[in-house]
Amino acid sequence: MKKIIDYFNPPRILVLGFAIVILIGAILLTLPIAAENGKGLSFLNALFTSTSATCVTGLVVVDTGDTFSMFGEVVILSLIQIGGLGFMTFATFFFVLLGKKISLKQRLVLKEAFNDFSIGGLVKFAKRIIIFTAFFEIVGGLILSIRFSFDMPAGKAIYYGFFHSISNFNNAGFDLMGEFRSLTGYVDDPTVVLTVSTLIVLGGLGFMVVNELYEYRNTHRLSIHSKIVLVTTAILLVAGTVLIFIFEYGNQKTLAPLSGTGKVLGSLYQSVTPRTAGSNTLPIGDLTHSTLFLTVFLMFIGAGSGSTAGGIKVTTVSVLAASIWSQVKGKEEVVIFRRKIVFETILKAMTVATFGIIIVVVITMFLSITEPGHDFIMYLFEAASAFGTVGLSMGLTPELSPVGRIIVIFTMFAGRLGPLTLAFAMTKRRNKDSVSYPKGNIMIG
């Protein structure tokens, strides 16, 4: 019994927990009551949808609004909420409500789920996550409901408002607009664009950063982690908006027909959504190759660690960029915001980035084999979107073969949990080397 308990270390519990949630969701979505036509989905399509929702990706093989009944949509929304916050957050919340104590092992799993540095204060942190989430989703839902009420009946507007608020705060990107349109009908609408963009960014910052911003009025300080996330996020959003504005300015199928304000809003949203949100206001298939390649880059980076987003994370990119800069300048230490970055952190960043590149390259190659007849950019875009749990697609997702769908399911699962979590779940407990070897010099470059 002890061996069995020891076998389920925190990474394995996370992997198994997400897998169970996905399987339950897939079963529910195959029920006739879950489909608009009363027939239900095939198990593979239901598994794909459940994985996409639980891994807060947004890639869909069938249109959500056209295919699912309200029951099916609520199941998808529940999976998005569980997947975005993590099933351990919900488990902790219910344990607290029932007056149960949180064991050391449960705290270790929470630590792994939050990608935190210690187990101190994790239960309090988990409760705050629920409060923050409820607040942002309710405020976003109310604003969107009021806006949608001008276009549809009040009851439907409220339902749509809160569905899209929850979906986008959790960086999922599922929508109910039908015909795979996403939010393209609101490309130049300031209320929808700015509200949804704010929800996406808040969900992508990471709960640790949001918590520190909340406590800033008392502490008047931010950790180096929060500073890196905030600064890098701002740089990527501004640079992405400017570049997309330039790349798409003369494109008659995207920005060209819009007013000056519409062009800015369209560029802004297209810069925000690759942070792993997945909804879009510009037609993805009509974007220029320059914008598509930039979007792949942004999807691969993702957003903040410990957030609802995927990708290799902005902190990983920042540490790698600082390491390269230190090498160029001939410095021995990597310093960010006057803080020395330890070698273990640099090595972890290199590992995460390398695993991410390998996964995207391999999946791109596999998709080019299983889904012949498309441009290379479509395979790369699909692979990056699935790994970054983004949900944007150039139109390949609904056309995927059964093998292609299984490949993307695995990619979404790997992208949501993270390459290192999967690697640690499949390996034995890490131990320090008992033998120290002499140094070896290798020529690099």
C-alpha positions as CSV (number, residue, x, y, z in Angstrom):
1,M,0.0,0.0,0.0
2,K,2.8,2.4,0.9
3,K,4.4,1.8,-2.5
4,I,1.1,2.6,-4.2
5,I,0.8,5.8,-2.3
6,D,4.4,6.8,-3.0
7,Y,3.9,6.1,-6.7
8,F,1.3,8.8,-7.0
9,N,3.5,11.8,-6.6
10,P,2.1,15.4,-7.2
11,P,2.8,15.4,-11.0
12,R,1.2,12.0,-11.4
13,I,-1.9,13.1,-9.4
14,L,-2.2,16.2,-11.6
15,V,-2.0,14.2,-14.8
16,L,-4.4,11.5,-13.6
17,G,-6.8,14.1,-12.3
18,F,-7.0,16.0,-15.6
19,A,-7.4,12.7,-17.5
20,I,-10.3,11.7,-15.3
21,V,-12.0,15.1,-15.7
22,I,-11.6,14.9,-19.5
23,L,-13.0,11.3,-19.6
24,I,-16.1,12.3,-17.5
25,G,-16.6,15.3,-19.8
26,A,-16.3,13.2,-22.9
27,I,-18.9,10.7,-21.6
28,L,-21.4,13.5,-20.8
29,L,-20.9,15.1,-24.2
30,T,-21.8,11.8,-25.9
31,L,-25.2,11.8,-24.3
32,P,-28.1,12.6,-26.7
33,I,-29.2,15.4,-24.3
34,A,-25.9,17.2,-24.9
35,A,-26.5,17.7,-28.6
36,E,-28.8,20.1,-30.4
37,N,-30.1,17.3,-32.7
38,G,-30.6,14.9,-29.8
39,K,-28.3,12.3,-31.3
40,G,-25.1,13.0,-29.4
41,L,-21.5,13.2,-30.6
42,S,-19.2,10.3,-31.5
43,F,-16.8,9.5,-28.6
44,L,-13.8,10.8,-30.5
45,N,-15.4,14.2,-31.2
46,A,-16.7,14.3,-27.6
47,L,-13.2,13.5,-26.3
48,F,-11.6,16.2,-28.5
49,T,-14.1,18.8,-27.2
50,S,-13.7,17.7,-23.6
51,T,-9.9,17.8,-23.8
52,S,-10.1,21.2,-25.5
53,A,-12.4,22.6,-22.8
54,T,-10.6,21.1,-19.8
55,C,-7.2,22.2,-21.2
56,V,-8.8,25.6,-21.9
57,T,-7.7,25.5,-25.5
58,G,-10.7,26.3,-27.7
59,L,-9.9,24.2,-30.7
60,V,-13.2,22.6,-31.9
61,V,-14.1,20.0,-34.5
62,V,-17.7,21.1,-34.4
63,D,-19.1,24.5,-33.8
64,T,-20.1,24.9,-30.1
65,G,-23.1,27.2,-30.6
66,D,-24.6,25.2,-33.5
67,T,-23.9,21.7,-32.2
68,F,-24.6,21.6,-28.5
69,S,-27.7,22.0,-26.5
70,M,-27.7,24.1,-23.3
71,F,-26.9,21.0,-21.3
72,G,-23.8,20.4,-23.5
73,E,-22.8,24.0,-23.3
74,V,-23.0,24.0,-19.6
75,V,-20.9,20.8,-19.5
76,I,-18.3,22.6,-21.6
77,L,-18.4,25.7,-19.4
78,S,-17.9,23.5,-16.3
79,L,-14.9,21.8,-17.9
80,I,-13.5,25.2,-18.8
81,Q,-13.8,26.4,-15.2
82,I,-12.3,23.3,-13.7
83,G,-9.5,23.2,-16.2
84,G,-8.7,26.9,-15.9
85,L,-8.5,26.9,-12.1
86,G,-7.3,23.3,-11.7
87,F,-9.3,20.5,-10.2
88,M,-7.1,20.7,-7.0
89,T,-8.3,24.3,-6.4
90,F,-11.9,23.1,-6.5
91,A,-11.1,20.1,-4.3
92,T,-9.4,22.4,-1.7
93,F,-12.4,24.8,-1.8
94,F,-14.9,22.0,-1.1
95,F,-12.6,20.5,1.6
96,V,-12.6,23.9,3.4
97,L,-16.4,24.3,3.0
98,L,-16.8,20.8,4.6
99,G,-14.4,21.7,7.4
100,K,-11.8,19.1,6.4
101,K,-8.1,19.6,6.9
102,I,-5.8,19.8,4.0
103,S,-3.1,17.1,4.2
104,L,0.6,17.6,3.4
105,K,0.3,15.6,0.2
106,Q,-2.7,17.7,-1.0
107,R,-0.6,20.8,-0.3
108,L,2.2,19.4,-2.4
109,V,-0.2,18.8,-5.3
110,L,-1.4,22.4,-4.9
111,K,2.2,23.6,-5.0
112,E,2.7,21.7,-8.2
113,A,-0.5,22.9,-9.7
114,F,0.2,26.6,-8.9
115,N,3.9,26.2,-9.9
116,D,4.6,27.8,-6.5
117,F,7.8,27.9,-4.5
118,S,6.6,26.8,-1.1
119,I,3.6,25.2,0.5
120,G,3.1,28.0,3.0
121,G,-0.3,29.8,2.7
122,L,-1.5,27.7,-0.2
123,V,-4.9,27.0,1.2
124,K,-5.5,30.7,1.8
125,F,-4.2,31.4,-1.7
126,A,-6.6,28.8,-3.2
127,K,-9.5,30.5,-1.6
128,R,-8.4,33.8,-2.9
129,I,-8.2,32.4,-6.4
130,I,-11.9,31.4,-6.2
131,I,-12.8,34.9,-5.0
132,F,-10.7,36.7,-7.7
133,T,-12.2,34.4,-10.4
134,A,-15.8,35.0,-9.3
135,F,-15.3,38.7,-9.2
136,F,-13.7,39.1,-12.6
137,E,-16.1,36.7,-14.3
138,I,-19.2,38.4,-12.8
139,V,-18.1,41.9,-13.7
140,G,-17.1,40.8,-17.2
141,G,-20.4,38.8,-17.5
142,L,-22.5,41.8,-16.5
143,I,-20.7,44.2,-19.0
144,L,-21.0,41.7,-21.9
145,S,-24.7,40.9,-21.0
146,I,-25.6,44.6,-21.2
147,R,-23.8,44.9,-24.6
148,F,-25.3,41.8,-26.0
149,S,-28.8,42.8,-24.9
150,F,-28.8,45.4,-27.8
151,D,-28.5,42.5,-30.2
152,M,-30.6,39.7,-28.7
153,P,-33.3,39.0,-26.1
154,A,-32.3,39.7,-22.5
155,G,-32.2,36.1,-21.3
156,K,-30.0,35.0,-24.2
157,A,-27.8,38.1,-23.7
158,I,-27.2,37.3,-20.0
159,Y,-26.4,33.6,-20.9
160,Y,-24.1,34.7,-23.7
161,G,-22.5,37.4,-21.6
162,F,-21.5,35.1,-18.7
163,F,-20.5,32.2,-21.0
164,H,-18.0,34.4,-22.9
165,S,-16.8,36.0,-19.7
166,I,-16.0,32.7,-18.1
167,S,-14.6,31.2,-21.4
168,N,-12.2,34.2,-22.0
169,F,-11.1,34.8,-18.4
170,N,-10.0,31.1,-18.4
171,N,-8.3,31.7,-21.8
172,A,-10.4,29.0,-23.4
173,G,-11.9,30.9,-26.4
174,F,-15.1,28.8,-26.8
175,D,-17.9,30.9,-28.2
176,L,-21.6,30.5,-29.0
177,M,-21.9,32.8,-32.0
178,G,-22.2,29.9,-34.5
179,E,-20.7,29.1,-37.9
180,F,-17.2,29.2,-36.5
181,R,-17.4,33.0,-36.5
182,S,-16.1,33.6,-32.9
183,L,-16.3,37.4,-32.2
184,T,-15.6,38.6,-35.7
185,G,-19.0,40.5,-35.7
186,Y,-17.6,42.7,-32.9
187,V,-14.2,43.5,-34.4
188,D,-14.7,47.3,-34.0
189,D,-16.9,47.3,-30.9
190,P,-14.9,48.9,-28.0
191,T,-17.1,47.4,-25.3
192,V,-16.7,43.8,-26.4
193,V,-13.0,44.1,-27.5
194,L,-11.8,45.9,-24.4
195,T,-13.8,43.8,-21.9
196,V,-12.8,40.5,-23.4
197,S,-9.2,41.6,-23.8
198,T,-9.0,42.7,-20.2
199,L,-10.5,39.3,-19.1
200,I,-7.9,37.4,-21.2
201,V,-5.0,39.5,-19.8
202,L,-6.1,39.1,-16.2
203,G,-6.5,35.4,-16.6
204,G,-3.1,35.1,-18.3
205,L,-1.1,37.1,-15.7
206,G,-1.3,34.3,-13.1
207,F,-3.0,34.3,-9.8
208,M,0.2,34.9,-7.9
209,V,0.7,38.2,-9.8
210,V,-3.0,39.2,-9.3
211,N,-2.7,38.5,-5.6
212,E,0.4,40.6,-5.3
213,L,-1.2,43.5,-7.2
214,Y,-4.2,43.2,-4.7
215,E,-1.9,43.3,-1.7
216,Y,0.3,46.1,-3.2
217,R,-1.6,48.8,-1.3
218,N,-0.3,47.3,1.9
219,T,3.0,45.8,1.0
220,H,4.2,48.4,-1.7
221,R,6.3,45.7,-3.3
222,L,6.2,43.2,-6.1
223,S,8.3,40.0,-6.4
224,I,10.7,39.7,-9.3
225,H,8.3,37.1,-10.8
226,S,5.5,39.6,-10.9
227,K,7.7,42.3,-12.3
228,I,8.9,40.1,-15.1
229,V,5.4,38.9,-16.0
230,L,3.9,42.5,-16.0
231,V,6.8,44.0,-18.0
232,T,7.1,41.2,-20.5
233,T,3.3,41.0,-21.0
234,A,3.2,44.8,-21.7
235,I,6.0,44.6,-24.2
236,L,4.5,41.7,-26.1
237,L,1.0,43.3,-26.2
238,V,2.3,46.6,-27.4
239,A,4.8,45.2,-29.9
240,G,2.2,42.7,-31.2
241,T,-0.5,45.3,-31.7
242,V,1.9,47.6,-33.6
243,L,3.3,44.9,-35.8
244,I,-0.2,43.5,-36.6
245,F,-1.4,47.0,-37.4
246,I,1.4,47.4,-39.9
247,F,1.2,43.9,-41.4
248,E,-2.6,44.0,-41.9
249,Y,-3.2,47.7,-42.6
250,G,-3.6,47.2,-46.3
251,N,-5.3,43.7,-46.2
252,Q,-8.8,44.1,-47.7
253,K,-10.0,41.0,-45.9
254,T,-9.0,42.1,-42.4
255,L,-8.2,45.7,-41.3
256,A,-8.4,47.8,-44.5
257,P,-12.2,48.2,-44.6
258,L,-12.3,49.3,-40.9
259,S,-12.2,52.8,-39.5
260,G,-9.0,54.0,-37.7
261,T,-10.5,53.0,-34.3
262,G,-11.5,49.6,-35.7
263,K,-8.0,49.0,-37.1
264,V,-6.5,49.7,-33.6
265,L,-9.1,47.5,-31.8
266,G,-8.7,44.7,-34.4
267,S,-4.9,44.8,-34.0
268,L,-5.1,44.9,-30.2
269,Y,-7.4,41.9,-30.0
270,Q,-5.3,39.9,-32.4
271,S,-2.3,40.7,-30.2
272,V,-4.1,39.7,-27.0
273,T,-5.8,36.5,-28.1
274,P,-2.6,34.5,-29.0
275,R,-1.8,34.8,-25.2
276,T,-3.7,31.5,-25.3
277,A,-7.3,32.8,-25.4
278,G,-8.4,31.5,-28.8
279,S,-11.3,33.7,-29.7
280,N,-10.8,36.1,-32.6
281,T,-12.2,39.2,-34.1
282,L,-10.2,39.0,-37.4
283,P,-10.7,35.9,-39.7
284,I,-7.6,33.9,-39.1
285,G,-7.5,32.3,-42.5
286,D,-7.3,35.7,-44.2
287,L,-4.3,37.1,-42.2
288,T,-1.1,37.7,-44.0
289,H,1.8,35.2,-43.5
290,S,3.7,37.8,-41.5
291,T,0.8,38.1,-39.0
292,L,0.4,34.3,-38.9
293,F,4.1,33.7,-38.1
294,L,4.0,36.4,-35.4
295,T,0.9,34.8,-34.0
296,V,2.7,31.4,-33.9
297,F,5.5,33.1,-32.0
298,L,3.1,34.7,-29.5
299,M,1.1,31.4,-29.1
300,F,4.3,29.5,-28.3
301,I,5.3,32.0,-25.6
302,G,1.9,32.1,-24.0
303,A,1.3,34.0,-20.8
304,G,2.2,33.9,-17.1
305,S,3.1,30.8,-15.0
306,G,0.4,29.6,-12.6
307,S,-2.3,31.2,-14.8
308,T,-5.1,29.8,-16.9
309,A,-2.9,30.1,-20.0
310,G,-0.5,27.7,-21.8
311,G,2.7,28.1,-23.8
312,I,6.3,28.1,-22.4
313,K,5.4,31.2,-20.4
314,V,6.7,34.8,-20.5
315,T,9.0,34.1,-17.5
316,T,10.8,31.4,-19.5
317,V,11.3,33.7,-22.4
318,S,12.5,36.5,-20.2
319,V,15.1,34.3,-18.4
320,L,16.4,33.0,-21.7
321,A,16.6,36.5,-23.2
322,A,18.5,37.7,-20.1
323,S,20.9,34.7,-20.3
324,I,21.6,35.4,-24.0
325,W,22.2,39.1,-23.2
326,S,24.6,38.2,-20.4
327,Q,26.6,35.9,-22.7
328,V,26.7,38.7,-25.4
329,K,27.9,41.2,-22.8
330,G,30.5,38.7,-21.4
331,K,29.0,38.6,-18.0
332,E,29.1,35.5,-15.8
333,E,25.9,36.2,-13.9
334,V,22.3,36.6,-15.2
335,V,20.6,39.6,-13.6
336,I,17.0,40.8,-13.9
337,F,15.8,43.7,-11.9
338,R,18.9,43.7,-9.8
339,R,18.4,40.1,-8.8
340,K,20.7,37.2,-9.7
341,I,18.9,34.3,-11.5
342,V,20.2,31.0,-10.2
343,F,21.5,28.4,-12.6
344,E,18.8,25.9,-11.7
345,T,16.1,28.4,-13.0
346,I,18.1,29.0,-16.2
347,L,18.4,25.3,-16.8
348,K,14.7,24.8,-16.2
349,A,13.8,27.6,-18.7
350,M,16.1,26.0,-21.3
351,T,14.5,22.6,-20.7
352,V,10.9,23.9,-21.0
353,A,11.7,25.9,-24.2
354,T,13.5,22.9,-25.7
355,F,10.7,20.5,-24.9
356,G,8.2,23.0,-26.3
357,I,10.1,23.4,-29.6
358,I,10.5,19.6,-29.9
359,I,6.8,19.0,-29.3
360,V,5.7,21.7,-31.9
361,V,8.2,20.4,-34.5
362,V,7.2,16.8,-34.1
363,I,3.4,17.5,-34.1
364,T,3.8,19.7,-37.2
365,M,5.6,16.9,-38.9
366,F,2.9,14.3,-37.9
367,L,0.1,16.6,-39.0
368,S,1.8,17.1,-42.4
369,I,1.7,13.3,-42.8
370,T,-1.8,12.6,-41.5
371,E,-3.5,15.7,-43.1
372,P,-1.9,16.0,-46.6
373,G,-2.8,18.7,-49.1
374,H,-2.4,21.9,-46.9
375,D,0.1,24.7,-46.7
376,F,3.0,24.2,-44.2
377,I,1.9,27.2,-42.2
378,M,-1.4,25.5,-41.4
379,Y,0.4,22.6,-39.8
380,L,2.7,24.8,-37.8
381,F,-0.1,27.1,-36.8
382,E,-2.3,24.1,-35.6
383,A,0.6,22.5,-33.6
384,A,1.5,25.8,-31.9
385,S,-2.1,26.6,-31.1
386,A,-2.7,23.1,-29.6
387,F,0.6,23.2,-27.6
388,G,0.0,26.7,-26.4
389,T,-3.7,25.8,-25.5
390,V,-4.7,28.8,-27.6
391,G,-7.6,27.6,-29.8
392,L,-6.9,29.6,-32.9
393,S,-7.1,27.7,-36.2
394,M,-6.7,28.5,-39.9
395,G,-9.6,26.0,-40.6
396,L,-7.7,22.8,-40.3
397,T,-9.3,21.6,-37.0
398,P,-12.7,20.6,-38.3
399,E,-11.1,18.7,-41.2
400,L,-8.7,16.6,-39.1
401,S,-8.7,12.9,-39.6
402,P,-9.3,10.6,-36.6
403,V,-5.5,10.1,-36.3
404,G,-5.0,13.9,-36.5
405,R,-7.6,14.5,-33.8
406,I,-5.8,12.1,-31.5
407,I,-2.5,13.8,-32.1
408,V,-4.0,17.2,-31.3
409,I,-5.7,15.8,-28.2
410,F,-2.3,14.7,-26.9
411,T,-0.8,18.0,-27.8
412,M,-3.5,20.0,-25.9
413,F,-3.1,17.7,-22.9
414,A,0.7,18.1,-22.9
415,G,0.4,21.9,-23.4
416,R,-2.0,22.4,-20.5
417,L,0.0,20.3,-17.9
418,G,3.4,21.4,-19.2
419,P,6.2,19.3,-20.6
420,L,8.1,19.1,-17.2
421,T,5.0,18.0,-15.3
422,L,4.5,15.2,-17.8
423,A,8.2,14.3,-17.7
424,F,8.2,14.1,-13.9
425,A,5.0,12.1,-13.9
426,M,6.6,9.4,-16.2
427,T,9.9,9.2,-14.3
428,K,10.9,8.0,-11.0
429,R,11.5,10.3,-8.0
430,R,14.5,12.6,-8.7
431,N,17.5,12.0,-6.5
432,K,20.8,13.9,-6.3
433,D,23.7,12.3,-8.0
434,S,25.8,10.2,-5.6
435,V,28.9,10.6,-7.7
436,S,30.6,13.8,-8.8
437,Y,32.3,13.6,-12.2
438,P,35.2,15.7,-13.5
439,K,34.4,18.6,-15.8
440,G,34.4,18.2,-19.5
441,N,35.0,21.0,-22.0
442,I,32.9,21.1,-25.2
443,M,33.2,23.6,-28.0
444,I,29.9,25.5,-28.5
445,G,29.1,27.7,-31.5
